[in-house]
Amino acid sequence: MDPKSIQSSPRVPSPASPDLARQHLEDRKALVSAVKAINESAVFGENYELTFVFDRPNQRTLIRIIDRETKEVIRQLPAEYALRVASQLRPE
């Protein structure tokens, strides 16, 4: 899975109202700008970056800190074990 998928995440159905659709787009642009600013400031260090990823099986957005060189996930919220517990508790 591409850790930079925030800009290529699956399309979310447009809200019924044009005002809601516009707000959704503005919120998404603000989020992308904030993540870029955080990564440029190197708040997590020179070798790490913040990413958001949509996890399709769990239908959740994941926050990850990634090693820029190796693309290894350093930290993820929610953690993998929490996702496993949540999937086991979900009714089928």
Summary of the structure (lengths in Angstrom):
residues: 92
radius of gyration: 15.1
end to end distance: 25.3
largest distance: 43.3
contacts: 189
relative contact order: 0.14
helix: 37%
strand: 23%
